[in-house]
Amino acid sequence: MLTILGGLLALAILAGFVGALSGLGGGVFIVPGLVILAHVPMQVAVGASLISVVATSAGASVAFVRDGWTNLRVAIILECATVTGALTGAYLAGVISQPVLEMLFALMMLQSAYYSITKHGDELLSQSDPLCERLRLGGEVPGDDGRMTPYGVRNLPGGAALMVIAGVMSGLLGIGSGALKVAAMDHLMKLPLKVSSATSNFMIGVTAGAGALVFLSRGDVAAAVAAPVAIGVTGGALLGSRILPHANVGYLRKLFATILVLIAVEMGWRALSGI
């Protein structure tokens, strides 16, 4: 029993660390870890993952907010869309079969890998579009010299639409939807990548919490699995949040893309073979 708990704790620490660095959330790594290594049913793994994602967000977002990386206005507005999607996805997770969930998970990992390696705009927007300007969604990002550099935001409707899909995937697969959230803010709304990752970490806790309530009401959250996972993810997320401001973004993209493709291949094979 102690060996199993130790293994879950080690897996969770690694997942929280990588999830905080990438802004994807630890669920991207917790769910396949529990399904493949611990042979936990997909629905139970998703329930435990949603609990751990709440812990990831709580652990990582504190440092990000303190250091000025999180755009709180963007997070609060977009969270309305993701919570709606999360409640829908969590309900659907109770009626969809495990092979279908595993295949959807594999496809989401490929999507995440694609956005990780797709070239992002490195320059900051000089000003926001009219709607984002009216809502004062622009912010400032710390530079290498410590000075704050202003940036603009655009395409709020497009970002909100993708956030609804992100919420559905969060509740359905327990992944925190960080991949789609970072894609929406980085690609569509043109926030700086590190700001997108930090804001995503702040948002995924609320999104996952909404989905977790549905799983709790159905009895799909096993305390013996969720407790060590949540503790480990919190520790890993705190460590990752300290390293993110000094990380090499280009290297991180390639590393995360490779890991995500490997996970997608394994989960897709399991879905097709019926393991």
N, C-alpha and C positions, 0 to 999 in steps of 0.2 A: 504493500500500500504506500509506504514512504517513497519507494522507488518511482511509483506512478506519479505521486504528487510532485516529486522532484523533477521528473521529466516534464510535466505540465508547466511547472514554474519556469524552468529553463527555456522552454518553447515560448512562453508568454513574454519573458524578458526580451528575447530576440525580436519577437513580433512587435512589441511596443517600441523598441529602439528604431527599427527600420520604418515602422509606420509613422513615427514622429518626424523622421528625416525626410520622408517622401511626401507626407501629407495625405497618404492613402489610408491611414488607419491600420491598426494591428489585425483587424479581421481578415484582411487579404491573406495573411499568413497563418492566423489562428485556425480558420475553418479548414483549409486543406491539411494542416498539421493534425487536428483532431480526427478528421475523417480518415486520412491515410495512415498515420502513425498509431493513433489510439483506437481506431475502428469505432468511433462514436457515430451514431446515426446523424444524418445531415441536419435534420431539424433541431436536434439537441445541440449540435456544434454551432449552428447559427444562433440559437438562443444564448449560449455561453459567450459567443463572439460579440453579440450586441451589448451584453453586460460589460465585457472587457473594453469595447470601443468607448463606452461612457467613461471608463477609467482612463483610457488613453487620452481622451480629450481633456479631462480634468487635470491630468498630470502635465501634459505638454502645453496647454493653452495658457497656464499661469505665467510661465516664463516668456512666452511669445507676446502676451499682452503687456507685461512689464517692460519688455525691451522695445516696444513700439512697432512690432512686425504685423500685428493683427489689425485689420480694418474692421472695426466693430460695426460701423454703419452698414457696410456691405453684408456682413454676417447676419445681422438682425433682419434686414429686409429679405434676403434670400432664404432664411430659415423658414419663413412662412410656406414657401413652396416645398421644401424638402420634408417637412413634418407631414404635410398632406400626403405626399408620395410614400413616406415610410409606413404610415398606418395602412395604406392600401397594400403595399408589398408584404407586410407582416401577416395580414389576413390571407393573402394568396399562398404564402409559404405553408400554411396548414392544409392546403388541399392539392398541392402539386407534388408529384412523386419524386423520390430521391434522385433517380437517374436524370430527370429533367432539370432538377436544381443543380446537379453536378455539371451538366452541359452548359447551363446558363452561367455558372461560375467560371467555367473554362473560357467562354466567350468574353466575359467581363475582364478576365485577366489579359486576354489578347488585346482588348480595347485599351486597357491600362498601359500595356507595353507599347502600343502604338503612340499614345500621347507622351510617353516617357522619352521616346527617341525622336519625335517630330520636332523640328526646329522651332523654337519659341522666339518671339521678338525680344531682343535684349534691350532695346531703347525704351525709355519711359514715355508715356503719352504726355505731351506738354499741357493739355487741358482736357477736361471731361466733355462729353457731348451734352446737349441742352438738358435732357432729363436728369442725367447723373449730376450735372452741375447744380440743378435746382434742388436735388436731394442731398447735395454736399457729400458725395461718395468718394471724392478724391482724398488723397492722404499724403503722407511723407514717409520715406524709407531711409534708414540710416546708411550713409556711405562709408567707404573704407577709411575715410579721414575723420569719421565721427559726425560729419555735418548731415543735416536732414535735407533730402532732395524731394521736392514735390512731384507727384504723378497724378495723371487723370484716369478716369474710368469711362467706359462706353458700353453700349448694347446691354442695358439692364434687362429688357424683355427676353432677349435670347438666352442670357445667363439664367434667368428665372425658369424658363421652359426646360432647360437641361437639368436644373435643380430638381424639378418634379420627377424626372426619370431617375436622377441620382437617389432620391428618397425611396422610390419604389425598389430599386436594386438594394438599398441598404436594408429595408425591412424584409426583403425576399431572401437575400443571401448573407446578411450579417457582416457586410464588408465596410460599413461606415460610409460608403459612397464617396470616399475621399478622392478616388481617381477621377470621377466625373465632376466633382466639385472643383478640383484643381484645373481640370480641362476647361470648365465653364469660365472660371475667373481668369485663367492665364491666356487661353486661346481666344475666347469670345469677348471678355470684358477688358482684357489687356492689363491686368494687374501684374506687377513684378512677380516672378516665380516664387521667391521666398515669402512674399506677402500672401500669395495664393495658398502656399503650404501652411503658413501660420493661421490664416483665416479658416482654412479647411479643418485644421485641428480643433479650432474653437467651435466650429459648427457641428462636427460629426457626433459629439456627445449628445446634443439635443435631438438630432435625427435618430440616432441609435436608441436613445431613451424612449422615444415614442414607439418605435418598433418593439422594444423589449417589453413594454407593458402588455402588448398583445400576446407575446410568447409566454409571459408569466401567467396571464389569465388562462392560457391553454394548458399549462403544466409542462411546457417544453424547455424549462430552464432547470438544469440539474445543479444543485448547490455544490456538490462535491467536485464538479468540473469547473463551474463558473468562478468559485472563490479563488483557487490558486491562479487561475488564468488572469483574473482581474488584478490581483496583487502583483503578479509578474509584469503585466503590461504597464502598470503604473510606474514601476521602477525603470523599465526600459524607455518609456516615453519621456521621463524626466531627463534621462541621460541624453537621448536623442535631441531634445529641445535645446540643450546646451551646446551641442555640436553644430546644429543646422546653420547658424549665422556664419560659421567659419568653413563650411563645407564647399567642396568643388562641385558646382551644380552639374556641369557637363559629365563628370565621372559618375555622379549619382544616377543620372538618367540612364546611362548604359548599363550600370549594375542592376538597377531595378527592373529594366526591360528584360534582361536575361533571366532573372529570377522569376518574373511573372510568366514568361513563355514556358519555362520548365513546369511551373505549377499548372498552367493551362493544359499542357500535353498530358500530364498525369491525371488531372480531373476529367478531361475529355475521354481518355482511355477507359477510366473507371465507369463513366456513364455509358459508353458504347458496349463495354464487355459485361456490364451488369454485376460488377463485383460489389 
